[in-house]
Amino acid sequence: MKAKVIDGAGKVTGNRDLPEELFGGEVNVPLMHQVVTAQLGEARSGTASTKTRSEVRGGGKKPWRQKGTGRARHGSIRSPIWVGGGVVFGPKPRSYSVKVNKKMRAAALRSALADKAQGEAVWVLDGFSETKTKAAAACLKAAGVEGKVLVVLDPRDENSRTVDQAFRNLGNAAFTLVGSLGTYDVLAADALVFTKSALDSYTEPRTQKQEATA
């Protein structure tokens, strides 16, 4: 697997090999779906709430006697079939989180990255020094990067602030830190752009760990 390396002007200056253990392997769609569902569930606040007939104010008295009025039988004006009554099976505060272990999350992220790598949608931005949005848009256009772009930054790199300032106002750009890269972020983007330091930070420790355990 390879990623195209582009400079600040969007010119392709070369290719960079992507580690097979991080960007290779089979794309496991069911696993990615399970992990993405869990991630979206964790992002939900789960605070929606409705009142049942026992919680709605009023309705303690029977509205009219059971027989002899010619009207239908009712025991409370807060019955769910009345306007202003309680809600049947309405939402209550709850947690939407689903337990997914670390190995599953790692495997799903690897599948998402493999999908992008196989589609030649992984780029490495090296040497970008402009702070203008116009320069960022021109860079992506010259490189042929289209659609929604996920820019992965390294918080320890001083140049990340420059890249963030330039790309932030692009309508099709989203950002994440290399340590927070998730399956949903990768799948939601059409192109994945790592800064050079971000890709180094993501690949080197994991590659060293793989070599140490081999």
Secondary structure, 3 states (H helix, E strand, C coil): CEEEEECCCCCEEEEEECCHHHHCCCCCHHHHHHHHHHHHHHHCCCCCCCCCCCCCCCCCCCCCCCCCCCCCCCCCCCCCCCCCCCCCCCCCCCCCCCCCCHHHHHHHHHHHHHHHHHCCCEEEECCCCCCCHHHHHHHHHHHCCCCCEEEEECCCCCHHHHHHHHHCCCCCEEEEEHHHCCHHHHHHCCEEEEEHHHHHHHHHHHHHHHHHHC
